[in-house]
Amino acid sequence: MWSNWRAKKRLRLFLGPAIERVENLSSVYARSRLKALFFLTGLLFIVIAMARPVLEPEDQEIKRIGMDYFIVLDGSKSMLATDMESNRLEAAKRAIKKLLDVSKGDRVGLVVFAGKGYLRAPLTFDFAAYNLVLDHVSASNTYPGGTSLQSGLERVSEAMAPMDLKQKAVIVISDGEELEGDAVGFARRMASEDDITVHTVAVGTLEGAKIELYRRGDRIYYQRDAYGSEVVSRMDRSLLRRVAEAGRGKFIELDEDGDALTNLYYESLKPLGDEADATTMKGYVEFFPIPLFIGIVILLLQTVIPEKNLRHTPRAILIDE
């Protein structure tokens, strides 16, 4: 409308009184306004379709067989130690993906921690999206630095608190290094007060390895301490064992193939999930194709509306006598 107003103003300045003799000028403006109206209406219907409107049928009672559990993954710099294939973090991610392949019917969440815990994925059935999130987990984008397993457990407790879950469990995957917090005490509180079972999985070896930060050409740069010496990170199985005992769960050590994590699932989690739990859920039917179709049709119609141009007006009527 603003564009049309400016065009009309410029035309009046150019033609002066002769504009009154341009018989088809009002028709040009009317058609222009009609095209604009069709365009905006079509765009409105497309925006409605993008909002994904739904119809809400009656509630349905659905029986689901599965477990709800969180994976708490250590994303600290020590997980870059190379005492497992690629490094500890990549070995843990491979094992998690293998676990998801057998977690049919389960909802799985993901918390990553270093100096602080972060919720990366809520409890979900969408393992394709889960794997995408998992692929982007790295020690370089887990801020702030440090290692606080307690912060990861706290984040899980916060996420599970408002949920009415029949069975609740956590699988901690870490090399056991803890620079701050009291993970053992918090795991004990989760088990006693919140009825959340905490299992732990140790990643790495007792001999340890250097922490590879990055490569530049053929040169490898390792983590160094305050004195300039290269740091050797070793798995601390004792801490993880104590966390599992406090959380009434099991402690295992991760193998290269990731089978130990899968076995933990079959032994401790799957039997709990086999108990069918009836839940009331709403089924939604999307009808976005209808406004989408209407919007496309209207946009196509506005393209075929003819728009007369002043250049077809006889020159004689633009010349003052």
FENGIBEL-V632810 format. One record per backbone hydrogen bond with DSSP energy under -1.0 kcal/mol. CO is the residue of the C=O (numbers start at 1). NH is the residue of the N-H. E is the energy in kcal/mol with one decimal. If there is no record, write none. Layout:
[[CO,NH,E] [CO,NH,E]]
//
This chain:
[[1,5,-2.2] [2,6,-2.1] [3,7,-2.2] [4,8,-2.5] [5,9,-2.0] [6,10,-2.4] [7,11,-2.2] [8,12,-2.1] [9,13,-2.0] [10,14,-1.9] [11,15,-2.8] [12,16,-2.4] [15,18,-1.4] [16,19,-1.7] [17,20,-1.7] [18,21,-1.4] [19,22,-1.3] [21,23,-1.3] [22,25,-1.2] [24,28,-1.8] [25,29,-2.1] [26,30,-2.4] [27,31,-2.4] [28,32,-2.2] [29,33,-2.4] [30,34,-2.2] [31,35,-2.5] [32,36,-2.1] [33,37,-2.4] [34,38,-2.4] [35,39,-2.4] [36,40,-2.6] [37,41,-2.3] [38,42,-2.6] [39,43,-2.4] [40,44,-2.1] [41,45,-2.0] [42,46,-1.7] [43,47,-2.2] [44,48,-2.2] [45,49,-2.0] [46,50,-2.2] [47,51,-1.2] [49,52,-1.6] [53,287,-1.9] [55,285,-2.3] [60,281,-2.9] [62,279,-2.5] [64,277,-1.8] [67,107,-2.5] [69,109,-2.0] [70,171,-2.7] [71,111,-2.7] [72,173,-2.9] [73,113,-2.2] [76,79,-1.6] [77,80,-2.1] [78,81,-1.5] [79,89,-2.4] [80,212,-1.1] [81,88,-1.7] [85,87,-2.0] [87,91,-2.2] [88,92,-2.3] [89,93,-2.2] [90,94,-2.2] [91,95,-1.9] [92,96,-2.2] [93,97,-2.1] [94,98,-1.8] [95,99,-2.0] [96,100,-2.3] [97,101,-1.2] [99,102,-1.2] [102,104,-1.4] [103,106,-1.3] [107,69,-2.1] [108,124,-1.1] [109,71,-2.3] [110,120,-2.2] [110,121,-2.0] [111,73,-2.9] [112,118,-2.8] [113,75,-3.4] [114,148,-3.0] [116,114,-1.5] [118,112,-2.5] [121,110,-2.8] [124,108,-2.1] [125,127,-1.7] [126,130,-1.8] [127,131,-2.5] [128,132,-1.4] [129,133,-2.2] [130,134,-2.5] [131,135,-2.3] [134,137,-1.4] [138,141,-1.0] [144,115,-2.2] [147,179,-1.9] [147,180,-1.4] [148,152,-1.1] [149,153,-2.1] [150,154,-2.6] [151,155,-1.8] [152,156,-1.6] [153,157,-2.4] [154,158,-2.2] [155,159,-1.8] [156,160,-2.3] [157,161,-1.5] [160,163,-1.4] [163,165,-1.2] [168,197,-2.1] [169,70,-2.0] [170,199,-3.4] [171,72,-2.8] [172,201,-3.1] [173,74,-2.4] [174,203,-2.0] [175,236,-2.9] [182,186,-1.9] [183,187,-2.4] [184,188,-1.9] [185,189,-1.7] [186,190,-2.3] [187,191,-2.0] [188,192,-2.2] [189,193,-2.7] [190,196,-2.0] [197,170,-2.7] [199,172,-3.1] [200,252,-1.9] [201,174,-2.3] [202,254,-3.1] [205,235,-2.3] [209,233,-2.7] [210,82,-1.4] [211,223,-2.4] [214,221,-2.8] [216,219,-1.7] [219,216,-2.7] [221,213,-2.7] [221,214,-1.2] [223,231,-2.9] [225,228,-1.9] [229,225,-2.6] [233,209,-1.8] [236,240,-1.2] [237,241,-2.3] [238,242,-2.0] [239,243,-2.2] [240,244,-2.1] [241,245,-2.2] [242,246,-2.3] [243,247,-2.1] [244,249,-3.1] [245,248,-1.0] [247,198,-1.8] [250,200,-2.5] [252,202,-2.6] [258,262,-1.4] [259,263,-2.7] [260,264,-1.9] [261,265,-1.8] [262,266,-2.1] [263,267,-2.2] [264,268,-2.6] [265,269,-1.5] [265,270,-2.9] [269,273,-1.8] [270,274,-1.4] [272,275,-1.1] [277,64,-1.7] [279,62,-3.1] [281,60,-2.8] [283,57,-1.3] [285,55,-2.8] [287,290,-1.2] [288,292,-2.0] [289,293,-2.5] [290,294,-2.3] [291,295,-2.6] [292,296,-2.2] [293,297,-2.4] [294,298,-2.3] [295,299,-2.2] [296,300,-2.1] [297,301,-2.2] [298,302,-2.0] [301,304,-1.0] [309,312,-1.8] [310,313,-1.7] [314,317,-1.1] [315,318,-1.6] [316,319,-1.1]]
//
